[in-house]
Amino acid sequence: MPGPLFEDKVALITGAGSGIGRAAAIAFAQEGAKVMVSDVSKEGGEATVALIRDAGGEALFASCNVAREDEVAALVAKTVASFGRLDCAFNNAGVCHAALEIDMDVFRRTIDVNLMGVAYCLKYEIEYMSKHGGGAIVNTGSISGLSGAGTVDYCASKHAVVGMTRSAALRFATQGIRVNAVCPGAIETAMTAPLLADPAVRAQIEGMTPMGRMGQPEEIADAVIWLCSNKASFVTGQAIAVDGAFMCR
Ligand SMILES: NC(=O)c1ccc[n+]([C@@H]2O[C@H](COP(=O)([O-])OP(=O)(O)OC[C@H]3O[C@@H](n4cnc5c(N)ncnc54)[C@H](O)[C@@H]3O)[C@@H](O)[C@H]2O)c1
């Protein structure tokens, strides 16, 4: 019988203090990975570590604001120093602001986290992986990276994530590094909670999804686990929608 998918492997996850990142951190640990749980929120990140340890898994917390290149460089270095290697990275930290008008301050803040944050992660993860036998990277895109659903700043940042994913996959394909994106539809997390508090808005969002419901963070985590595992060994450069058929309409 095969063992867990990530036995003796190390996974780094950003935005792991809540929602999709937390679900993925728990799923990696369940599949045997040692997990570097990272978030700008110490409280959220440490709570994720506690959940993993209570279930018998191995995890450490490292604080990191992905909008800061020096902090991302230090995060990758700390992961390797703590666990001895880096095999999988889930670049998931992201923000979504409610501003409907085009506000340039909001635009810059979204780009700083959603675009530059992923770019910094790719740079330092690939720098390590290209010298140490490769690895698998998943970036969190969105249906807003595949369509115009969402605010202008958010759509711009998530289209960029899909573009960076495809370009990095091509560039590093011969170095044993696979790079994919997972593109969630409407998922029930802290990010969507303020919207879902209004039953009419919840019904509207559910109505836009052909499956007629919101997704759960664990349903995104399952796709990330598959993409990072050897079961997806010939899959790279893909932006996979996990969206209850939202993108099929
Ligand atoms: N929830 C959805 O419907 C949905 C849909 C599509 C895409 N996404 C994307 O999924 C990802 C995760 O979102 P979620 O829904 O789990 O939201 P969430 O708010 O539950 O989690 C986001 C986490 O990212 C952290 N974070 C925010 N800014 C950061 C920064 N600068 N550096 C490090 N960490 C930071 C937050 O502290 C939080 O723990 C995001 O990239 C988001 O854009 C979410």
The ligand as an SDF file (V2000), in Angstrom:
LIG
                    3D

 44 48  0  0  0  0  0  0  0  0999 V2000
  -13.0540   33.1150   -0.6030 N   0  0  0  0  0  0  0  0  0  0  0  0
  -13.2650   33.2040   -1.9010 C   0  0  0  0  0  0  0  0  0  0  0  0
  -14.4200   33.1950   -2.3690 O   0  0  0  0  0  0  0  0  0  0  0  0
  -12.0960   33.2830   -2.8580 C   0  0  0  0  0  0  0  0  0  0  0  0
  -12.3800   33.1580   -4.2280 C   0  0  0  0  0  0  0  0  0  0  0  0
  -11.3200   33.2260   -5.1240 C   0  0  0  0  0  0  0  0  0  0  0  0
  -10.0320   33.3970   -4.6710 C   0  0  0  0  0  0  0  0  0  0  0  0
   -9.7940   33.5300   -3.3390 N   0  0  0  0  0  0  0  0  0  0  0  0
   -8.4110   33.7100   -2.9340 C   0  0  0  0  0  0  0  0  0  0  0  0
   -8.0650   32.7100   -1.9980 O   0  0  0  0  0  0  0  0  0  0  0  0
   -6.9880   33.1770   -1.1840 C   0  0  0  0  0  0  0  0  0  0  0  0
   -7.3160   32.9040    0.2640 C   0  0  0  0  0  0  0  0  0  0  0  0
   -8.4610   33.6400    0.6250 O   0  0  0  0  0  0  0  0  0  0  0  0
   -9.5310   33.1370    1.6990 P   0  0  0  0  0  0  0  0  0  0  0  0
  -10.8440   33.1510    1.0340 O   0  0  0  0  0  0  0  0  0  0  0  0
   -9.0400   31.9240    2.3670 O   0  0  0  0  0  0  0  0  0  0  0  0
   -9.5060   34.4070    2.6690 O   0  0  0  0  0  0  0  0  0  0  0  0
   -9.1670   34.5760    4.2200 P   0  0  0  0  0  0  0  0  0  0  0  0
   -9.3550   36.0150    4.4800 O   0  0  0  0  0  0  0  0  0  0  0  0
   -9.9070   33.5740    5.0270 O   0  0  0  0  0  0  0  0  0  0  0  0
   -7.6000   34.2120    4.3040 O   0  0  0  0  0  0  0  0  0  0  0  0
   -6.6170   35.0410    3.7730 C   0  0  0  0  0  0  0  0  0  0  0  0
   -5.3900   34.9690    4.6640 C   0  0  0  0  0  0  0  0  0  0  0  0
   -4.3410   35.7340    4.0460 O   0  0  0  0  0  0  0  0  0  0  0  0
   -3.7060   36.5000    5.0530 C   0  0  0  0  0  0  0  0  0  0  0  0
   -3.0790   37.6780    4.4510 N   0  0  0  0  0  0  0  0  0  0  0  0
   -3.6780   38.8070    3.9880 C   0  0  0  0  0  0  0  0  0  0  0  0
   -2.7550   39.6770    3.5620 N   0  0  0  0  0  0  0  0  0  0  0  0
   -1.5460   39.0960    3.7480 C   0  0  0  0  0  0  0  0  0  0  0  0
   -0.2210   39.4980    3.5200 C   0  0  0  0  0  0  0  0  0  0  0  0
    0.0560   40.7150    3.0090 N   0  0  0  0  0  0  0  0  0  0  0  0
    0.7900   38.6430    3.8180 N   0  0  0  0  0  0  0  0  0  0  0  0
    0.5220   37.4300    4.3540 C   0  0  0  0  0  0  0  0  0  0  0  0
   -0.7330   36.9940    4.6210 N   0  0  0  0  0  0  0  0  0  0  0  0
   -1.7500   37.8240    4.3200 C   0  0  0  0  0  0  0  0  0  0  0  0
   -4.8060   36.8640    6.0170 C   0  0  0  0  0  0  0  0  0  0  0  0
   -4.2700   37.2220    7.3020 O   0  0  0  0  0  0  0  0  0  0  0  0
   -5.6290   35.5780    6.0490 C   0  0  0  0  0  0  0  0  0  0  0  0
   -5.1800   34.6910    7.0580 O   0  0  0  0  0  0  0  0  0  0  0  0
   -6.7950   34.6420   -1.5520 C   0  0  0  0  0  0  0  0  0  0  0  0
   -5.7110   34.7550   -2.4600 O   0  0  0  0  0  0  0  0  0  0  0  0
   -8.0850   35.0110   -2.2300 C   0  0  0  0  0  0  0  0  0  0  0  0
   -7.9230   36.0830   -3.1250 O   0  0  0  0  0  0  0  0  0  0  0  0
  -10.7960   33.4650   -2.4230 C   0  0  0  0  0  0  0  0  0  0  0  0
  1  2  1  0
  2  3  2  0
  2  4  1  0
  4  5  1  0
  4 44  2  0
  5  6  2  0
  6  7  1  0
  7  8  2  0
  8  9  1  0
  8 44  1  0
  9 10  1  0
  9 42  1  0
 10 11  1  0
 11 12  1  0
 11 40  1  0
 12 13  1  0
 13 14  1  0
 14 15  2  0
 14 16  1  0
 14 17  1  0
 17 18  1  0
 18 19  2  0
 18 20  1  0
 18 21  1  0
 21 22  1  0
 22 23  1  0
 23 24  1  0
 23 38  1  0
 24 25  1  0
 25 26  1  0
 25 36  1  0
 26 27  1  0
 26 35  1  0
 27 28  2  0
 28 29  1  0
 29 30  1  0
 29 35  2  0
 30 31  1  0
 30 32  2  0
 32 33  1  0
 33 34  2  0
 34 35  1  0
 36 37  1  0
 36 38  1  0
 38 39  1  0
 40 41  1  0
 40 42  1  0
 42 43  1  0
M  CHG  2   8   1  16  -1
M  END
$$$$
